[in-house]
Amino acid sequence: MRIGVVGGGQLGRMLALAGYRLGLECRVLEASVSSPAGQVAPCVEGAYDDPAALAGFAEGLEVATYEFENVPAETARFLAERLPVYPPPLALETAQDRLLEKTLFARLGIPVPAFAPIDSAEQLREALERIGLPALLKTRRFGYDGRGQTVLRTIGDAEQTWAEMGEAPLIIEGLVPFEREVSLLAVRGREGETVFYPVVENTHRDGILRLSLAPAPELTTALQQEAEGYTRRVLEALDYVGVLAIEFFQQGGRLLANEMACRVHNSGHWSIEGAETSQFENHLRAVAGLPLGSTRPTGHSAMLNIIGNLPDTREVLRCPGAHLHLYGKAPRPRRKLGHLTAVTQTPAELRERLEALRPLVDP
Ligand code: AMP
């Protein structure tokens, strides 16, 4: 079976690698064959909005999916006229716009931070009166890894930020004093069958994910069930197929939804070594209409992102139990270049491993 993957980043690379084992061939659409996915899988070189490239890409595919969240909605619809496309294009469009996304969560009764659309200075004044400070002003679209968002602590901040960002459609959110950030990854198959990975704890710095612990330390059945219940509502509302990730803030034992990703997710990379079936394999199984695999964790996992600079490979590989993944990218500040995973049988052992590994990727 041949599966089309729109986007050639590291997520596409890891999807392609998972596909090979099952005899599923991923064909990538990306501007350059030297992209992380283009290095390991057949690649159609072309722009996402080039109809000729898209038509060539679609030929001979059984199904298509995406690994990049800003794939234009028209691209997804163009493909959907020719072959099954999962996750559904409506899910992609919803996740691309923070206002549509938060509105969907709220409509489904999923708790969210206070929010309001901001298209004028007037709306900003009114929203600040209702939501209060501190607050976050974010662009509705194209924000990722902390880009396109500013914390407002004073009215002066609000005026200055409005002058800088006011051109783009914006959303304002109350700043949540969360205890921790967690995420849940779900997989829904073509017949609606659904499996969930354990809730993961995520640590960000400068808006970029640095560390995921899976399962989240002190994860209770109640928290897992709360996260699963909210995620199931989204899966069903969108008639979703594939991996869906929802990021939450945990505050006082309850969850507030921050955002969702309609694709495999960085906070699920641990599952390659730390779960019976990885998120990449399960995403392919779902979109291909194959039975889903067990999401059971095989131990306690930690995933550390490699950002900006490459570590010394020899030093990393000298650490017992360190699983190194490099994405074939040139180093650049803030760029995700790879990740490291460790899986242990106890949380205490995991802490020890982390102490040894962390200085290698974050000197
Ligand atoms: P996002 O691009 O929305 O995922 O935001 C990136 C990071 O900014 C999140 O992982 C949080 O650490 C922080 N953040 C975003 N929105 C909020 C919020 N409403 N309250 C507190 N922190 C936030």
Residues whose N, C-alpha, C, O or C-beta is under 5 A from the ligand:
A	BS01	AMP	P113 Y144 D145 G146 E173 G174 L175 V176 H204 G207
